[in-house]
């Protein structure tokens, strides 16, 4: 028994006439009559009464048609679901990200992706660069936003594209002596209590700070550790010290703080989007397409990186 047999039986029941049913199905009447007869033999019961007034389902036919209609509905739903999955309209996307990515570019990307793909289940995990890198390599994430590209075993199988550049700035409370300054120097910072990211989570950031302040800086060695930019800003607002973090911190609307440039200007690792080169899932393709449209300057670099893998 095939799906077409179910469609033939349903059409015949609706039209109550072999000729009209055959016309709707786009086949000749004799083949339809034969297919219905074959179906009745397979079922082992007469499904239709043939009368002068028309063709009508028997009791067995009514029972058969009830399930046939449900089966055809399920087939149609399965076909639709398969198409939506193939277009990346359903499924799951696991995204790991550092907190500062929520300042830019994630808000615009996630908002657009959510509007266009409302049935995709987003699993969002705030993670330090070191953790999300290993999770991506292990297959626990589909996409990661990190400071600098993932490194270590397995990183060679990832595609990584810069999506943002940054440099170190300082944040202080409005009553701090530096609050009225446009910039602060490395010498000034060495004399202050500092608030920085943990070295084990963001080693590239701490390496940049060591370059700025000196590897043996006592200020850096005794710094307060904060795991995300919001905590750095909050502690600075509380007068704990001078917070050092990415320039995108300026996007945080927080009263009671002032931001200062740091001299010499110290670049931070690029904000990098990474995913497995072997991952060709439709949901990932849809997410990357959103990245291209929301961040046009990233699109060309993304296409260049993908070309060897397609």
N, C-alpha and C positions, 0 to 999 in steps of 0.2 A: 504494500500500500504506500502510495506517495502523496505528497501534498496536493498534487493536481487532482487526485481522486476526491479529496475532501472539497476542493473548490468546485469540482463538477457537481457533486451531490448538493452542495449549498446553493449553487446557481439554479439547479433544477427545482429544488424546493421553493425558491423564491419566485420563479417564473411559472411553475406548474405546467411546463410545456417543453418538450425536447427541442423544438425548433427555435423558440425564443431564447432558451438557455444556451443553445449552441451559438446563436448569433452574438450574445453577450460575451461568450468565451472566445469567439473568433475561430471556431472550428465547425466542421460540417456535422450535421445531425447523426448520420450513421456511426461515426467514431464515438460520439458522445453516448449513444445508446449502448454500444459495445462496452465502453469503459464502465458505465453504471452496472451493466450486467456482470462484468468481471468483478466489480467491487462487491456486489451482492453475493457472488459465489465465494469470495474470500471471507466475507463476514459470516456467511452461513445463514443468512436470513434475507427475506425480501424487504427491501427498504422503501420501495415505492409501489403504489397501486397505479396501473395504467388503465384509465377509463376514457370513455368518450368525452367526458367533461374536462379532462386534464390528467395530469400526473401529480399524485399526492403522497406525502410520506405515510408509511404505515407506523404502527406503534414502535416497531423496531427502528424504523427510519427516524422517528422523532428523537428517540434515545441516542441514536448514532449522530444525528445532526447537532444535538446540543453540545456534545464533546468535540465534534468536528469544527464547529464555530470557535470554540475556545482554543483549540489547537491552532487554527489559522490565525487567531489573534496573537497567540504566543509566538508564532513564526514571524508575524509582522513586527512584533515588539523586539524579538531577537535580532532581526535584520536592522531595525532602527538603532538598537543599542550598539550593534557592531559598527555601524556607520559613525555614530557619535564618538565611540572609542577611537576609531581610526582617525578621526579629525581632532583628537585631543580635547573633546568636550566633556569627557568623563574620565575618572581614574584618580590617581593620587600623585602629589608632588611633595617631596620631603626637602625642605630648605633649611640649611643651617646658615647663620649670619652673625656677624659681630654687631654689637649694639649701635655703633656709630653709623652702620649702614641704614638704620631706621631714620636717620636724618636726611640722607640722600644716598642712593636713588630709590630705595625700597618703597617708600610711601606711594609714589606715582606708579611704579611697576605693579605692586600688589593690588592697588586700587583698580587699575585698568584690567589686569588679569582676572580679578574677581568679578568684575562686571561682564567681561566677555566669556568667562568660563565658570559660571556660578555652580556647576555640578562637579567641578574638580575639587577634591578634598585636599586642602592645603595643610600640611603638617609643618609648622614653623618652630624652629628651635634656636634660641639665642645661645651661641657657643663662642668660646674663644677660638682664635685661629688654629691653635695647635689641636684642639679637640675636633673641630669640624673638618680639618684636613684629614685626620685619621679616619673619621667616620665616613667621609666621602670615598676614600680608598677602600674601606671595608664594605662598601655597598649599603651603608646605613642611611646615607643621604643621596638625593638625586642631584642637588645643586648646593654649592657653598659660596658664601661671600666672605672673603678673608683679607687680612692685611698681608699683602704679598702672596705669591702663588704657593700652593701646597708643596712641601718638600718631603724627601724621604722615600722609603720603599713604596713603590706603586704609583708615585706621582707622575712617572713618565707615561702612564696610561690615561692621564687627564688632559682635557682641553682647558686652558686658562686664558682669560682675556681681561685686561685692565678696564675697569668701569669708572674709576675716579682717582684723582691724585690729591695729595694732601701734604701739609707740613705742620710742624709743631707750633702751637700757640699756648699762651698762658691765660689762666682764668683766676681772678682774685675777687675778694669781696669788695663792696663799694667803700669800705672804711680802710682798706689796705693801703699802705703808702704808694703802691704801684698803680692804684686805681685810676689816677689821672694821667698816666703815661700811655703813649701810643705803642711803645715797645719796651721790652726789658732785655738786658744783655745776659749772656751766659754767666758773667761775673756776678751780676746781681742775683741770679737764680741760685748760685752756689751758696749764698749766704742766707737762703730761705728754707723753711720746712716745705718739702715738696709732696705732691700727691700724684702718683703715677700708676700705670697699668702694671700688673704682675708679670715678672719676667718669664715665668713658666708658661703663661697664657699667650703673651704677645712678645716673643723674644726679639723680633725685628724692631719693634717700637723701642724697647729698652736698649737695644744696640744703638739706635739713633740717638737716644738721650745720652748714652755713654760717650758717643762721639762729640756731642754738644758740650757736655759738662766735664768730661774726663773720666776715664775708667776707674780712677781711685777717688772719685768725688764722694766726700762724706755725706753731702746733702742727698745724693741719690741712694747711697747705702742705707740711710736712715729714713727714707721716704715712706709716707703712708701709702698703702696699696689699695687701689679701687678697681673693681673689675669692669666697669663700664663708664662711658662718658657722663651719664647722668649722675652717677655717684661722685665722680671727680668734681663736677660742677657744684653738687650739693655740699660736699665737704669744703670746697673753696668758699662758698657762700657763708658757711658756718664759721669761717675764720681759722680753719685747721691749717691752712697753708696755701701755697701757690699750686694750682692744678696745671698739669702739662698734658696736652692731648691734641687731637687732630683739629685742623682749622674748621672742619664742618661743625664743631661744637657751637660756633656762632649762631647756628640755626635753632638752638634751643632757647625758647622764650622764657627766661628765668630772671625775675627781679632780684636785685641785691648783688649782682656780679658785674664785673667788667672784663673784657677780653683785651689782651695785649699781644702784639706780634713779638716773636723771639728773634734776637739777632745773636749770631749769624743765622740766617734762614736755614732751617734743618728739614729737608724733605723726609716724609714718612713713606713706608712702602705703599705701593699702589693698592687701592681697593680692587680686589680681583674676583671675578666670577669664574667658577670652575665646575666641571662636570665630567663624567666618564666618557671617553671618546667612543666606547663601544655602545653607549646608551642611545638608541634610536627611537625611544618611545614617543608616541604622538604627543603626550602631555608635555614632555620636555621640549619637543619641537615648538609647541604652542607657546610655552613660556619664553623660549629664546626669541620667538617672533615678537612677543610683547616687549622684550628688552630692545630689540632692533627699532621698533616703532616709538618707544618711549625715550630711548637714548640713542638718537640717530648717529652720534659720533662714535658709538660703540659698534654699530652694525657692520661697518666695513672691516674692522679688526676681527669681529666674530666670524664673518664670512671667510676671511683669509685663513683663520685658524682651522676652520672646518673643512676647507677645500681638500687637504690631503686625506681626510677621513671619509670622504663621500665618494 
